[in-house]
Amino acid sequence: MTDEALLRTLAPQVLGAVVRRYGDFPAAEEAVQEALLAAALQWPAQGRPDQPRAWLVRVAGRRMTDQIRADVARRRREADALPEPVVPAPDVAPPEGDDTLLLLFMCCHPALTRPSAIALTLRAVGGLTTAEIARAFLVPEATMAQRISRAKQKIRESGVAFALPSPAEHAARLGAVLQVLYLVFSEGYASSGPSLQRADLAREALRLARMLHAQLPDVPEATGLLALMLLTDARREARTGPDGQLVPLDAQDRGRWDRAAIAEGVALVHDALPRGAVGPYQLQAAIAALHDEAPSTEETDWPQILALYTVLLRLTQSPVVALNHAVAVAMVHGPRAGLARLAALRGEPRLLHRVAAVRAHLLERDGDVAGAVAAYREAAAGTTSAPERDYLLLRAARLR
């Protein structure tokens, strides 16, 4: 693993360790960034240390200690006499372990709204840039930067410790934690940036989902999320053609799908569904299982998928689910029925290019070549993903 990839992997673990030790999230984040920069500059010349994580925690700890001492000196000058706080020894090697999942729950702080907590956690735990988080929320980058900054400030001003949640708080924050993991995985599986996929993000989300499931084996939605990730990630290799181009689901070589991951995901679905109330991640996992177990697109159990999407749409009222529901309607009742469903989503600003892409596909199936070409071009103009744009423009060119 390259130094860059290792640092990206270790960053949330180091941040979790430093926050747990010092309790000040904004200051800890700055200290960890300085430690990562120091590693990027020193390791290529001096060699990677035997314990990279411990090295990073130690360097970040020194930065925190320096800052604490500077703050104490400033307050002493202002107040004339303040007792020296107890400062952890900077050179004590930190215990090995992974605090990432703990940090995830800590970031879902009760002082924050759900969107703010998720945005902050995506930055701290997922390692996403502000631009990537903004794309996930479909807002301008400047707006997201302000949101994350305000979230940090609100935690600092709330008076509620940035600490491990109690069992009751643990349950209250679970929904945000699940959503963060799903968003990190989604960005890794279908990146909104210049690359088609970011395998490092998807792997990290899967790893944390496994840890969460191991801690909460009797929580059906935690099981459902892990199943959904496995069943989706099983198709990763087949999503890319020989030249790196996007390959849609109906054109994928199913022989390249990871059958072991599919078997594990299906088993988790069967484990989660009978446990009372069914949540959105369980429903999405059940849909993914139907796709993965089908020999082909034509032999997929589309009526069952449509029924599941109908329940999911009623449960979530999500425009993304409504879009997928329209696709399922088209597969069961024909493209014109799907197009009629899409009409209600034409004004949804967060889905403009996705709606155009689905409309293009359904118009193509219905024989409207001119309409399909125009819709493919509209979708290509709206996407931020270069591979997706290339795919849409190629479909339009082939139709012409």
N, C-alpha and C positions, 0 to 999 in steps of 0.2 A: 504494500500500500504506500502511495506517495505521501510525503509530508503534508501536502495540502489536503488530501483526503483524510488522513489521520486527524489533523487538527479540526477539520469539519465534524468528524465523528466525536471527538473528545470534547468539543466546546460545550455542549449542554451538560455533560457529566461534570466538567470542571466548574461550570457556573453553579450547578446544584450543590456541589461540595462547598464552594466559597459562600454561597448564600446561607446554607445551613450553619456554617461556622460563624459568620459575622452578622447575618440578619438584615443587611441593607442591600436590597436588590439593585437599585440604580447604581450605587457605588461598586457593587460586586461585578455588575455587567461591564462597567468601564475598566475595572482591574483585569478581568478576564480578557477583554479585547487587547489590552496592553501586553498581557502574557502571550497571547496568540501571535501578536506582532513580533514580540521578542523571539519566539520560537521560529517564526518564518525567516527571521534575519540570521539567527545564530545556528540553527540546526544544519543548514546546508554546509556551513563552513566548519563547524565544530563536531558535527555528527549528532545523530539522534540519541537522546539519553536512554538508559536501559528501562526506565519507568517514565514514559512520556507524560502520563496523566499526573503522576505525583510531581513531576517537574513543573507542569503548568499550574497546579494548585499552589505549589510553593511560591512561584513567582507572583501569582495573583495575590497570594496572602501577604507577601512583602509590600505590594502596592497598597493593599488595604491598610496594613499597619502604618505605612508612611502617611497615608491620608488621615488615619485616626489621630496620629501624633500631631500632624499639622493642624487638625481641627482643635485638638486639645490646647495646643500652644496659642491658637488664635483666640479661643474662648478665655484662656488664662489672661491674655493681654487685655481682653475686653472686660472681664469680670474681676481681674486682679488675683483671684485665688480659686482655683478649681482643682479638685483631687485628680490625680493621674488615673485614668481608667485601666482596668485590667486588659492587657493586650495579649492575645495568644502569641506564643513564640513563633517567629516567622519561619524558622528552619526545621520545625518538627515535621517529619514526613506525614502526609495525610493518610488516613486509612484507605486501602483499596476498596472499591465498590462502585456501584452505579447509582447515582442520585437523580438520574434523568426523570424517572417516573415520579419521584417525590417532587422534583422541581415543577413538573407538569401540574400536579395538584396544587402546589403553592401558587403558581401563576394564575390559577383560576380563583382569584381572591374575591372575598365577599364584597369588597368595596367597589368592584368593577361591574359594569353591565356585561352581559354575555358576549356581545361583539367585541368589546374592549379587552376582556380577558382572553378571548380566543386570539385576537390580533397580537397581544403581548406574548402569549405562549408560542405562537407560530414563530415569532422573532427570537425568543430566548431558547426554546426547546427544539423547534423545527429547523432553526438556522436559516429560515427564508429571509430574503432581503425585503426591505420595505416595498419595493416595486412589485415583487412577487405576491406579497400579502395583499397589496392594493388590487392586483388583478384577480386574486381569489375572491375578494369582497366586491369587485366591480366598482371601485371608487378611484379617484385620482390619487397619485402617489403622495402629493403634498397633504391631502386629507388624511391618509393613513399615517403619515409621519406625525402629524399633530395628534392623532388618536392614540398612538403608542406613547408619545411623550406625556400626554395628559394622564394616561393609565398609570405610568410610573409615579407621576406627581400625586395622583389620587391615593395610591397605596401609601406613599410617604406621609400624606396629610391625614389619613383615615384614623390613625392610632391603633389600627388592628395589626398585630404582628405579622410580618411576612414569614410564617413558620408552618410547620407541618400541621395539616388540619386534623381536628378530632374525628372520631368515627362518624359522628353526625354530619360534620362539615364535609367529610369524605364523600358521603352519599349525595349531598347537595351539589357538589362540584363535578360529579361523574359525567353528567350530560355534556358539559363543556369540554371535559377531557376527551370523551369519545369523539366529539366533533373536531377537536384539534387533530387527533390522530388520523381521522379520516381525511381532513384537508391536506395534511402533510403527505399522506399516501397518494392522494389524488394528484397533487403537484408532481410527485415523483413518477407516477404511472403515465400521466398525460400532461407534460409540462406546458405551461403557458408561455415559456420563453423560447429561445432559439433552437433548443434541442427537443426532440420528440419525447424523450424520457430522461428522468434523473433517478437512476437505479439506487443511488446512495440514500435518497430521501425515502423511497419506497421500502428499502430494506430496514431503515431505521424505524419507520412507522410500524412495520411488521414486527420488529423485535420488541418494541414497546407494547404493542397489542398483545403479544405473547406473554410478556411480563404481567400486564394488567389482567389477562385471563387467568394466569396462574394464581394471582392474588385474589381474584373474584370469580372462581369457577362456577358459582351458583347464580351469577348475574347474567340473565339471558342476552341482554344487549351487548355486553362485553364479549360474550361468545359469538354473537351474530356479527359483530364488527370484525373479529379475527377471521371468521369464515368468509365474509365478504372480501376482505383483503386477499386471502389465499386464493379464492376462486377467480378473482380478477387478475391477480399477479400471475396466475398459472398461464395466462395467454400472452404474457409479455414478449417472449421471443418471437411469436408469430405476428406481432403488430408491426414488425419492421421487415421490409423487403431486402433483397440483396444489395441494393444501392442506398439503403437507409431510409427509403420512402415509407410513408404511412400505409399500412394495409388494414382496411376496415374489417370488422368482425365477419361479415358474410363472405369475404374473400380469403380469409386466413386458412393456412394449412393446419388443420386440427391435429395432425400427427406431431406437430411441434409443441403442443400444449403440454404442460407439466401434469402428468396424470397422478403423481403422488400428492401434489398440492391439491388437486381437485378432489381426490379421495378424502384427504384430511378435511377439506372445507365442507364437503357434503356430510361427513360424519358429524361435524360441529353443528351444521344446520339441523340435522335430525335430533341432536342433543338439545338445541336451544328452543325449537318451535313448540314442543309440548309443555313448556313451563309457564302456563298461564298467559297473561296479556302479551301480545306480540308487538314489538317495537319496529321502527323503521329500518334499523340495521339488519334485523332478522329477515324482514320482508325482502330487502335488497339482496341479501345473501341467498334467499330461496330463489329469486329470479336469476341470479348469477349461476346457481347450481343447474337450473333448467337449461340455460345456454350451454354450460360446459358439458353436460351429459348428452346433449343432442348430437347425432352423427353429422348433421348439416343444418344450415339455416332453414331449409324447406321442411326438415323433419323436426324442427323445434316445436315444443308444445306452446304455441302462441296463445291459444285460448286461456291456458293456465297463467301465462305471463300477464296477459291482459287483466285477468281477475286479480292477480297480486298487485299490479299497478293501480287498479281501481281502489283497492283497500289502502295502498300507500298514499295515493293522492288525497283520499278522504282524511287520512291521518295527519299529513304534513302540510297540505295546501301549497306545496312547493312548485314554482314555475318549471324547475328542471324536471321534476317528476311528471308534471303535466306534459312536457315535451316528450318524454319517454313513453308516456301513456298514449300520446297521439301516434307514435311509431307502432306501438302494439295494436292500436285500433286499425291502422292501415294494414298490418300483417294479417289481421283476422277478417276485416270487412272490406278491404281494398283501399287503394291509394286515395280515392276521392273522399272516403270517410275520414282518413287521416288528415287530409288537407282541410277539411271542414273544422276539425279539432284545432289545427294550427292557427286558424284565423283569429281565435281568441288570444293568441300569444304574440301576434304581430306587433303590438304596442309595448311589449315587455322590454324595457331598455337593457336589462342585464343579459338578455338572451338573443339579441338581434342576429348575430352571425350564426348562432346555433339553429335558430328557427329557419334562417335562410338556407342553411345546409340541408336540413331535413326536408324543407319544402322542395329544394332542388331534386333530391333523391326521389321524392314521391311524384313530382311532375315528370321526371324521367321515366318512372315506372308506368305512369299514365299516358305516356306518349307525347307529352308537350315538350318538344325538344327546345324550342325557342325560350319558353318559360324556364326550363331547367337550366339552360346556359346562363340566363340573366341571374337566376337565383344562386348558382354556383359562384359567379363573379361577385355578387353582393356578399356572400359568406366569406369569400377569400379576402375581400377588402376589410372585413370587420375583425378577423382573427388576429391575435398577437403571436400565434404559433407559426413559425416559418414552415415546418414540415406539413402542417395542416393546410396552410395557404397553397403550398406547391401541389398538394393532392387535389384540392378543390379546383385550382386553375387547370390542372391536367384533365380532370373530369369534364370541365367546360370545353376544353380544346378537343377532346375526343368526340364529344357530341357534335361539335361544329363540323 
